[in-house]
Amino acid sequence: MMCFFYLHAMVRLYSTTWLVRAGKNAATFMTMIDISSTALIELALDLTNSLTTKDRFERLLSTVRRTVSCDAVVLLHVQGGRLKPLAQQGLSKDSLGRRFDIQAHPRFEVICGSSTPVRFAADCVLPDPYDGMLLAHEGDLPVHACMGLPLLADDQLIGVLTLDSMTPQVFDELPKRTLDIISAMSAATLKTAILLQELESHSQHSQELVAELTNEALVKDGGELIGDSPVMLKLKREIDMVAVSGFSILIEGETGVGKELVARTLHRQSARAEGPLVYVNCAALPENLIESELFGHVKGAFTGADRNRTGKFSLADGGTIFLDEIGELPLGVQSKLLRALQSQEIQPVGKDATEQVNVRILAATNRKLKLEVSEGRFRADLYHRLSVYPISVPPLRAREGDVTMLAGYFIEQIRRKLGIRQLAIDASAMGILNRYDWPGNVRELEHVIGRAALRARGRGNQAIVRIDTRHIEQLVDSVGRSEDKLEFSASNGLNADLLTTGLMVENGASIGLKLETETFQRKLITRVLSQESGNWSAAAKRLQTDRANLSRLAKRLGISVIKAVTLSGS
């Protein structure tokens, strides 16, 4: 506000000096001073108001006309070597559609080459760029007054303000200070408009980019839950029911079952579908940077923080944040995440003030968080906040009939990726896929089909590439295939009683096939691991399976090297 009082005082001082020197009537002069200074102060206030760009320009030109008597005033923006009219008063409307090449119009060239206001003499021979456009006169302009003000920002020309009057020499006595103030105000108005336009353009671009990336994430891997088994139909019903609720959701399931796809589906079907979906892999974040990654930090907050950083929660404002592998979060960070859940409030590292965010949290884990809570590795209050409505994604072995549908989906995807004209799979190979227990779930199925397709294609350019049993057999875990009988000779070092233990079933007794199968697998793998001193590669070779598949199966069965070696010595 002090700047406005200063402006008012300066306008009065300079205007009074000029008027006294001109020898005019003091009362009349002071009235003119008040009108001029008031108009300029109003213009300064307009710079701080929330006006549209069009209104801001119109008020600028109206203020200039109230301050300086003229028949036309035009605001033009410099764009390369041209001037683009942004607003005008006193010219025909078609003037706004014109683009004036600076070098083609000598008067504009003179104005743009000056750093101070330019008054053209009444007898100036330079052609007027507004000939035929002035509403106050039709046809070529006769002798009249013309003035141009270069508008500078940071010593760079950003625009031009032109004033025309049918009264010759009307601008000659205007004090330089008044023109300087008009130039400064006009330049400030134009710069403000340019900055706002750039910010709006950048914001729009950012929004479009976020929307595009979010849409890309949503349709990644098809963005569709494939399968019509009873457990999948139940899962789809649960998603439909809870997606619109806005609740925090905990997605549980084994590795590779498609928890991320469930999260994308929940976001797409929610009221936040137009907002961002921000993915965070909690297991991949260094412990000392997790808080900064989630909530952001300010410059200097810690060693290496050389600039401000926006956290994932701020990026997800108005949308959804998906915290994958949330069971890996340290307890210290869990307490701050709880605060974000409870109050939608975050505090960037190194900043005293808190920030409000509007974020829905989806979390996923392949751990049993109830067990983690009971053993003190996960906060009970955070667990209950996250699991307002828990969703369990079924493993592939429990999805009867879905393997065939998923295989068809992946075959078509892989066909496009490999540029194969036609990719098919034999019924016998499909039978192997359906009988396998898929410890790696949907992700493993995709990888197996991809590798099988590469094997089937080989180096040939067949019109039709067919996947058969030869391409599948060595890619799946033979331990899990029900059609393969495990036959071991004495050279395997296995006791015969191991193969028969638990296989004696009393007539009429009830038996859990899955439980008994897993028990047998656990004992078998443990014994072989023990005999191989915990060497997974050697154990996998003896069991005629892939090492990675053996590791995943052992992990699912709760087998560790320590346990295997211990049992071996017992």
LUMBA-136300 format. One line per 5 residues: their letters; for each residue x, z, y of C-alpha. Coordinates in Angstrom, 1 decimal, always signed. Example, Ala and Ser with C-alpha at 12.3 -4.5 7.8 and 13.67 -1.06 7.14 Angstrom:
LUMBA-136300
as) +12.3 +7.8 -4.5 | +13.7 +7.1 -1.1
END
This chain:
LUMBA-136300
mmcff) +0.0 +0.0 +0.0 | +2.9 +0.7 +2.3 | +3.9 -3.0 +2.1 | +0.5 -4.0 +3.5 | +0.8 -1.7 +6.5
ylham) +4.3 -3.1 +7.1 | +3.0 -6.6 +6.8 | +0.2 -5.8 +9.3 | +2.7 -4.3 +11.8 | +5.1 -7.2 +11.5
vrlys) +2.3 -9.8 +12.0 | +1.1 -7.9 +15.1 | +4.6 -7.6 +16.5 | +5.6 -11.2 +16.1 | +2.2 -12.6 +17.1
ttwlv) +2.1 -10.4 +20.3 | +5.6 -11.5 +21.3 | +4.6 -15.2 +20.9 | +1.3 -14.8 +22.8 | +2.9 -12.9 +25.7
ragkn) +5.6 -15.5 +26.0 | +2.8 -18.1 +26.1 | +1.2 -16.3 +29.0 | -2.3 -16.1 +27.4 | -5.1 -13.6 +27.9
aatfm) -4.1 -10.4 +26.1 | -7.6 -9.5 +24.8 | -8.1 -12.9 +23.3 | -4.6 -12.9 +21.8 | -5.1 -9.5 +20.2
tmidi) -8.4 -10.7 +18.6 | -6.6 -13.7 +17.1 | -3.8 -11.4 +15.9 | -6.3 -9.1 +14.2 | -8.0 -12.1 +12.5
sstal) -4.6 -13.5 +11.3 | -3.2 -10.2 +10.1 | -6.4 -9.2 +8.4 | -6.5 -12.6 +6.6 | -3.0 -12.3 +5.4
ielal) -3.5 -8.7 +4.2 | -6.6 -9.8 +2.3 | -4.4 -12.5 +0.7 | -1.9 -9.9 -0.3 | -4.6 -7.8 -1.9
dltns) -5.9 -10.9 -3.8 | -2.5 -11.0 -5.5 | -3.2 -7.6 -7.1 | -6.9 -8.4 -8.1 | -8.1 -9.7 -11.4
lttkd) -9.1 -13.2 -10.3 | -9.2 -16.4 -12.1 | -6.6 -19.0 -11.2 | -9.2 -21.2 -9.5 | -10.5 -18.3 -7.4
rferl) -7.0 -17.2 -6.5 | -6.1 -20.7 -5.2 | -9.4 -21.1 -3.3 | -8.9 -17.7 -1.6 | -5.4 -18.7 -0.7
lstvr) -6.5 -22.0 +1.0 | -9.4 -20.3 +2.8 | -7.1 -17.6 +4.1 | -4.6 -20.3 +5.4 | -7.4 -22.1 +7.2
rtvsc) -8.6 -18.9 +8.8 | -5.0 -18.2 +9.9 | -4.1 -21.7 +11.0 | -6.7 -24.2 +12.3 | -6.5 -27.3 +10.2
davvl) -8.8 -30.0 +8.7 | -7.2 -30.1 +5.3 | -4.9 -27.9 +3.3 | -3.5 -28.7 -0.2 | -1.6 -26.7 -2.8
lhvqg) +0.6 -28.7 -5.0 | +2.8 -27.7 -8.0 | +6.2 -29.3 -8.7 | +6.3 -30.8 -12.2 | +9.6 -32.6 -12.7
grlkp) +9.7 -35.4 -10.1 | +6.0 -35.2 -9.3 | +3.6 -33.1 -7.3 | +0.3 -32.1 -9.0 | -2.5 -31.0 -6.7
laqqg) -3.9 -27.6 -7.9 | -6.4 -26.9 -5.1 | -7.5 -28.6 -1.9 | -9.9 -28.2 +1.0 | -10.6 -31.1 +3.3
lskds) -9.7 -34.0 +1.1 | -11.9 -36.2 -1.2 | -12.3 -34.7 -4.7 | -10.4 -37.5 -6.3 | -7.2 -36.1 -4.8
lgrrf) -7.1 -33.5 -7.5 | -6.7 -36.2 -10.1 | -3.7 -37.8 -8.4 | +0.0 -37.2 -9.2 | +2.4 -37.9 -6.4
diqah) +5.9 -39.2 -7.2 | +8.1 -37.3 -4.8 | +10.5 -40.2 -4.2 | +7.6 -42.6 -3.6 | +6.3 -40.5 -0.7
prfev) +8.9 -39.9 +2.0 | +7.0 -37.0 +3.6 | +6.9 -35.1 +0.3 | +10.5 -35.9 -0.2 | +11.4 -34.4 +3.1
icgss) +9.4 -31.3 +2.4 | +10.8 -30.8 -1.1 | +14.3 -31.2 +0.3 | +13.8 -28.5 +2.9 | +14.0 -24.7 +2.6
tpvrf) +11.9 -24.1 +5.7 | +8.6 -25.3 +7.0 | +8.6 -29.0 +8.1 | +6.5 -30.2 +11.1 | +6.2 -33.9 +11.4
aadcv) +6.2 -35.4 +14.9 | +3.0 -37.1 +16.0 | +4.8 -40.4 +16.3 | +6.4 -40.0 +12.8 | +6.6 -43.4 +11.1
lpdpy) +6.7 -42.0 +7.6 | +3.5 -43.0 +5.7 | +1.1 -40.1 +5.1 | +0.3 -39.6 +1.3 | -3.3 -38.6 +2.2
dgmll) -4.2 -41.9 +3.9 | -7.9 -42.6 +3.2 | -8.5 -39.2 +1.6 | -9.1 -36.9 +4.6 | -12.8 -36.1 +4.9
ahegd) -12.5 -35.6 +8.7 | -11.6 -39.3 +9.1 | -12.1 -42.5 +7.2 | -9.5 -45.2 +6.8 | -5.9 -45.0 +7.8
lpvha) -5.0 -41.7 +9.6 | -4.5 -42.1 +13.3 | -2.0 -39.9 +15.3 | -2.5 -36.4 +14.0 | -0.6 -33.2 +13.1
cmglp) +1.0 -32.8 +9.7 | +3.0 -29.9 +8.3 | +4.5 -29.0 +4.9 | +5.7 -25.7 +3.6 | +8.1 -25.7 +0.6
lladd) +7.2 -22.8 -1.8 | +10.2 -21.2 -3.3 | +10.6 -18.6 -6.0 | +14.0 -17.2 -6.9 | +15.4 -20.0 -4.7
qligv) +13.7 -22.6 -6.8 | +11.1 -25.0 -5.5 | +7.9 -24.5 -7.4 | +5.3 -26.1 -5.1 | +4.3 -27.4 -1.7
ltlds) +1.6 -26.4 +0.7 | +0.5 -29.1 +3.2 | -1.7 -28.8 +6.3 | -3.2 -31.7 +8.2 | -5.2 -31.7 +11.5
mtpqv) -6.8 -34.4 +13.5 | -5.6 -32.5 +16.6 | -2.1 -33.7 +17.5 | +0.6 -31.1 +18.0 | -1.7 -28.2 +16.9
fdelp) +1.0 -26.8 +14.7 | +3.8 -27.0 +17.2 | +3.4 -23.5 +18.7 | +2.9 -21.6 +15.5 | +5.6 -18.9 +15.3
krtld) +8.1 -19.2 +12.5 | +7.4 -15.7 +11.2 | +3.7 -16.6 +10.6 | +4.7 -19.7 +8.7 | +7.3 -17.7 +6.7
iisam) +4.6 -15.2 +5.7 | +2.2 -17.9 +4.7 | +4.9 -19.6 +2.7 | +5.8 -16.3 +1.0 | +2.2 -15.5 +0.1
saatl) +1.5 -19.0 -1.1 | +4.6 -19.0 -3.3 | +3.7 -15.6 -4.7 | +0.2 -16.8 -5.5 | +1.5 -19.9 -7.2
ktail) +4.1 -18.0 -9.1 | +1.6 -15.5 -10.3 | -0.7 -18.3 -11.5 | +2.2 -20.1 -13.3 | +3.3 -16.8 -15.0
lqele) -0.3 -16.1 -16.0 | -0.7 -19.6 -17.4 | +2.6 -19.3 -19.3 | +1.5 -15.9 -20.7 | -1.9 -17.2 -21.7
shsqh) -0.3 -20.3 -23.3 | +2.2 -18.1 -25.1 | -0.5 -15.7 -26.2 | -2.7 -18.6 -27.4 | +0.3 -20.0 -29.3
sqelv) +1.0 -16.6 -30.9 | -2.6 -16.2 -31.9 | -2.7 -19.7 -33.4 | +0.6 -19.0 -35.2 | -0.7 -15.7 -36.6
aeltn) -3.9 -17.3 -37.7 | -2.0 -20.2 -39.3 | +0.4 -17.8 -41.1 | -2.4 -15.5 -42.1 | -4.4 -18.4 -43.5
ealvk) -1.2 -19.7 -45.3 | -0.8 -16.2 -46.8 | -4.5 -16.1 -47.8 | -4.4 -19.4 -49.7 | -0.9 -18.7 -51.2
dggel) -1.1 -19.1 -55.0 | -4.5 -20.6 -54.5 | -6.0 -17.5 -52.9 | -8.5 -17.3 -55.7 | -9.0 -14.8 -58.5
igdsp) -9.1 -17.0 -61.6 | -11.0 -15.7 -64.6 | -14.5 -14.9 -65.9 | -13.7 -12.2 -68.4 | -15.9 -9.0 -68.2
vmlkl) -13.1 -7.0 -66.6 | -12.5 -9.7 -64.0 | -16.1 -10.1 -63.1 | -16.2 -6.3 -62.6 | -13.2 -6.5 -60.4
kreid) -14.8 -9.3 -58.3 | -17.9 -7.3 -57.8 | -15.9 -4.3 -56.6 | -14.0 -6.4 -54.1 | -17.2 -7.9 -52.8
mvavs) -18.7 -4.4 -52.4 | -15.7 -2.7 -50.7 | -14.2 -5.6 -48.7 | -16.6 -5.2 -45.8 | -16.5 -1.4 -45.7
gfsil) -13.3 -1.0 -43.7 | -12.1 +1.7 -46.1 | -8.4 +2.2 -47.0 | -8.0 +0.9 -50.5 | -5.4 +1.7 -53.2
ieget) -4.8 -1.2 -55.5 | -3.4 -0.1 -58.9 | -2.1 -2.1 -61.7 | +0.9 -3.2 -63.8 | +3.6 -5.4 -62.4
gvgke) +2.5 -9.0 -62.2 | -1.3 -8.5 -62.5 | -2.0 -10.0 -59.0 | -2.3 -6.9 -56.7 | -1.2 -9.0 -53.7
lvart) -3.8 -11.6 -54.4 | -6.5 -8.8 -54.5 | -5.3 -7.6 -51.1 | -5.5 -11.1 -49.6 | -9.0 -11.5 -51.0
lhrqs) -10.1 -8.1 -49.6 | -8.7 -9.1 -46.1 | -10.3 -12.6 -46.3 | -13.7 -11.1 -47.1 | -13.5 -8.4 -44.5
araeg) -14.6 -8.3 -40.8 | -10.9 -8.5 -39.9 | -10.5 -11.9 -41.5 | -9.6 -13.5 -38.1 | -6.9 -10.9 -37.5
plvyv) -3.4 -10.8 -39.0 | -2.5 -9.7 -42.5 | +0.9 -8.1 -42.4 | +2.8 -7.7 -45.7 | +5.3 -4.9 -46.2
ncaal) +7.3 -4.4 -49.4 | +8.1 -0.7 -49.3 | +10.5 -0.9 -52.2 | +12.7 -3.4 -50.4 | +13.2 -1.4 -47.2
penli) +16.3 +0.7 -46.7 | +15.3 +4.4 -46.5 | +17.0 +4.8 -43.1 | +15.0 +1.9 -41.6 | +11.6 +2.3 -43.1
eself) +10.2 +4.3 -40.2 | +11.5 +1.7 -37.7 | +10.2 -1.2 -39.8 | +6.7 +0.4 -39.9 | +6.3 +1.9 -36.5
ghvkg) +9.0 +0.1 -34.4 | +11.7 +1.6 -32.2 | +13.0 +1.5 -28.6 | +16.4 +0.3 -27.5 | +19.0 +3.0 -28.1
aftga) +16.9 +5.0 -30.5 | +19.8 +4.9 -33.1 | +23.0 +3.1 -33.7 | +22.4 -0.6 -33.8 | +19.1 -0.5 -31.9
drnrt) +20.2 -2.9 -29.2 | +16.7 -3.9 -28.3 | +13.1 -2.8 -28.6 | +11.4 -3.7 -31.9 | +7.8 -4.0 -32.6
gkfsl) +6.7 -2.3 -35.9 | +4.6 -3.8 -38.6 | +1.6 -1.5 -37.6 | +1.6 -2.9 -34.1 | +1.9 -6.5 -35.4
adggt) -1.1 -5.8 -37.6 | -3.3 -4.4 -34.7 | -6.8 -5.7 -35.1 | -6.1 -6.8 -38.7 | -4.8 -5.5 -42.0
iflde) -1.5 -4.1 -43.2 | -0.7 -4.4 -46.9 | +1.8 -1.8 -48.1 | +3.1 -3.0 -51.5 | +4.9 -0.6 -53.8
igelp) +3.8 +2.3 -51.7 | +4.9 +4.8 -54.3 | +8.5 +4.0 -53.2 | +8.0 +5.6 -49.8 | +10.1 +8.7 -49.1
lgvqs) +8.1 +11.9 -48.5 | +9.3 +12.1 -44.9 | +7.8 +8.7 -44.0 | +4.6 +9.5 -46.0 | +3.7 +12.3 -43.5
kllra) +4.0 +9.8 -40.6 | +1.9 +7.3 -42.5 | -0.7 +9.9 -43.0 | -0.9 +10.4 -39.2 | -1.4 +6.6 -38.8
lqsqe) -4.2 +6.8 -41.4 | -5.9 +9.8 -39.9 | -5.8 +9.1 -36.2 | -4.8 +5.4 -36.0 | -1.8 +6.6 -33.9
iqpvg) +1.8 +5.7 -34.3 | +5.0 +6.8 -32.6 | +7.9 +4.3 -32.4 | +11.3 +5.8 -33.2 | +13.0 +7.1 -30.0
kdate) +9.7 +7.0 -28.0 | +8.0 +10.2 -26.8 | +4.6 +8.6 -26.2 | +2.3 +7.6 -29.0 | +0.4 +4.3 -29.4
qvnvr) -3.1 +3.6 -30.6 | -3.5 +0.9 -33.2 | -6.6 -0.5 -35.0 | -5.4 -1.3 -38.5 | -6.9 -1.3 -42.0
ilaat) -4.5 -0.2 -44.7 | -4.4 -1.7 -48.1 | -1.8 -0.2 -50.5 | -0.6 -1.2 -53.9 | +1.4 +0.4 -56.6
nrklk) +2.3 +0.0 -60.3 | +2.9 +3.7 -60.6 | +0.4 +6.3 -61.6 | +0.1 +8.0 -58.3 | -1.8 +10.9 -59.7
levse) +1.1 +11.7 -61.9 | +3.5 +11.2 -58.9 | +1.4 +13.7 -56.9 | +1.5 +16.3 -59.7 | +5.2 +16.0 -60.0
grfra) +5.7 +16.4 -56.2 | +7.0 +12.8 -55.5 | +3.9 +11.8 -53.5 | +1.8 +13.7 -51.0 | -1.6 +14.7 -52.3
dlyhr) -3.2 +14.4 -48.9 | -1.9 +10.8 -48.4 | -3.0 +9.9 -51.9 | -6.5 +11.0 -51.2 | -6.6 +9.2 -47.8
lsvyp) -5.4 +6.0 -49.4 | -7.7 +6.1 -52.4 | -11.0 +6.3 -50.6 | -12.0 +3.5 -53.0 | -9.3 +2.8 -55.7
isvpp) -9.3 -0.6 -57.3 | -7.7 -1.1 -60.7 | -6.5 -4.6 -61.5 | -6.7 -5.2 -65.3 | -3.6 -6.4 -67.3
lrare) -3.8 -9.9 -68.7 | -3.9 -8.7 -72.3 | -7.3 -7.0 -71.4 | -8.7 -10.2 -69.9 | -10.2 -11.9 -73.0
gdvtm) -10.4 -15.7 -72.5 | -8.7 -15.8 -69.1 | -5.3 -17.0 -70.3 | -6.7 -20.5 -71.0 | -8.2 -20.7 -67.5
lagyf) -5.1 -19.4 -65.8 | -2.9 -21.7 -67.9 | -4.9 -24.7 -66.7 | -4.6 -23.6 -63.1 | -0.8 -23.2 -63.4
ieqir) -0.4 -26.4 -65.3 | -2.0 -28.3 -62.4 | +0.1 -26.5 -59.8 | +3.3 -27.1 -61.7 | +2.4 -30.8 -62.3
rklgi) +2.2 -31.3 -58.5 | +5.5 -29.4 -57.9 | +7.4 -31.4 -60.5 | +5.8 -34.7 -59.5 | +4.5 -35.3 -63.0
rqlai) +1.7 -37.8 -63.4 | +0.0 -36.0 -66.2 | +0.8 -32.6 -67.7 | -1.0 -31.4 -70.8 | -0.7 -28.6 -73.4
dasam) -1.4 -28.7 -77.1 | -4.0 -26.5 -78.7 | -1.4 -24.9 -80.9 | +0.7 -24.0 -77.9 | -2.3 -22.7 -76.1
gilnr) -3.0 -20.6 -79.2 | +0.4 -18.9 -78.9 | -0.3 -18.1 -75.2 | -3.6 -16.6 -76.1 | -2.2 -14.4 -78.8
ydwpg) +0.8 -13.1 -76.8 | +0.3 -9.6 -75.1 | +1.9 -10.6 -71.8 | +3.8 -7.5 -70.7 | +4.7 -9.4 -67.5
nvrel) +1.0 -10.3 -67.0 | -0.1 -13.3 -64.9 | +3.3 -13.7 -63.2 | +5.0 -14.0 -66.7 | +2.4 -16.6 -67.8
ehvig) +3.1 -18.7 -64.7 | +6.9 -18.5 -65.3 | +6.5 -19.3 -69.0 | +4.4 -22.4 -68.3 | +6.8 -23.5 -65.6
raalr) +9.8 -23.3 -67.9 | +7.9 -24.9 -70.8 | +6.9 -27.8 -68.5 | +10.6 -28.3 -67.5 | +11.6 -28.4 -71.2
argrg) +8.8 -30.8 -72.1 | +9.7 -33.2 -69.2 | +13.4 -33.2 -70.1 | +15.1 -36.1 -68.4 | +12.5 -38.7 -69.3
nqaiv) +9.9 -40.3 -67.0 | +7.0 -40.2 -69.4 | +3.6 -40.9 -68.0 | +2.2 -38.0 -69.8 | +4.2 -34.8 -70.4
ridtr) +2.9 -32.6 -73.2 | +3.7 -29.0 -73.8 | +3.8 -28.1 -77.5 | +4.8 -25.1 -79.6 | +8.4 -26.0 -79.5
hieql) +8.5 -25.5 -75.7 | +6.6 -22.2 -75.9 | +7.9 -20.3 -79.0 | +11.2 -19.3 -77.6 | +9.8 -18.3 -74.2
vdsvg) +7.5 -15.5 -75.3 | +8.2 -12.1 -76.7 | +8.0 -12.5 -80.5 | +7.5 -8.7 -80.9 | +4.1 -9.0 -79.1
rsedk) +2.8 -12.1 -81.0 | +0.3 -11.0 -83.7 | +0.8 -14.1 -85.7 | +4.5 -13.3 -86.3 | +5.3 -10.9 -89.1
lefsa) +8.4 -8.9 -88.4 | +10.7 -9.5 -91.4 | +14.0 -7.6 -91.5 | +16.5 -7.7 -94.3 | +18.9 -4.8 -95.2
sngln) +21.4 -6.3 -92.8 | +19.2 -5.4 -89.9 | +20.0 -1.7 -90.6 | +16.3 -0.7 -90.5 | +14.8 +1.7 -92.9
adllt) +11.9 +0.4 -95.0 | +9.9 +3.5 -94.2 | +9.8 +2.6 -90.5 | +7.9 -0.6 -91.2 | +5.3 +1.2 -93.3
tglmv) +5.0 +4.4 -91.3 | +1.5 +4.8 -90.0 | +0.2 +1.8 -91.9 | -1.6 +3.8 -94.5 | -5.2 +4.1 -93.5
engas) -7.8 +6.1 -95.4 | -10.8 +4.2 -96.5 | -13.5 +4.3 -93.7 | -11.2 +6.0 -91.2 | -11.4 +4.8 -87.6
iglkl) -8.1 +3.4 -86.1 | -7.2 +2.3 -82.6 | -5.4 -1.1 -83.1 | -3.9 -1.1 -79.7 | -2.6 +2.4 -80.0
etetf) -1.2 +1.9 -83.5 | +0.5 -1.4 -82.4 | +2.1 +0.2 -79.4 | +3.3 +3.2 -81.5 | +4.9 +0.8 -84.1
qrkli) +6.5 -1.2 -81.3 | +7.9 +1.9 -79.7 | +9.4 +3.2 -82.9 | +10.9 -0.1 -83.8 | +12.4 -0.8 -80.4
trvls) +13.7 +2.7 -80.1 | +15.4 +2.6 -83.5 | +17.1 -0.8 -82.8 | +18.2 +0.3 -79.3 | +19.7 +3.5 -80.9
qesgn) +21.6 +1.5 -83.5 | +22.9 -0.8 -80.8 | +24.0 +2.2 -78.7 | +21.6 +1.3 -75.9 | +22.8 -2.4 -75.7
wsaaa) +19.7 -4.2 -74.6 | +21.1 -7.7 -75.2 | +22.1 -6.9 -78.8 | +18.8 -5.2 -79.5 | +16.9 -8.2 -78.1
krlqt) +18.9 -10.6 -80.3 | +18.1 -8.6 -83.4 | +14.5 -8.5 -82.5 | +14.5 -12.2 -81.9 | +13.2 -11.9 -78.3
dranl) +14.3 -12.4 -74.7 | +16.2 -9.5 -73.1 | +14.0 -9.6 -70.0 | +10.8 -9.5 -72.1 | +12.2 -6.7 -74.2
srlak) +13.0 -4.7 -71.1 | +9.5 -5.2 -69.7 | +7.9 -4.3 -73.0 | +10.1 -1.2 -73.3 | +9.3 -0.1 -69.8
rlgis) +5.5 -0.5 -70.5 | +6.0 +1.6 -73.7 | +7.9 +4.3 -71.8 | +11.2 +3.7 -73.6 | +14.5 +4.5 -72.0
vikav) +18.1 +4.2 -73.2 | +18.6 +7.9 -73.1 | +15.5 +8.5 -75.2 | +16.6 +5.9 -77.7 | +20.1 +7.3 -78.1
tlsgs) +18.7 +10.8 -78.4 | +16.3 +9.8 -81.2 | +19.1 +8.0 -83.0 | +21.1 +11.2 -83.2 | +18.1 +13.3 -84.4
END
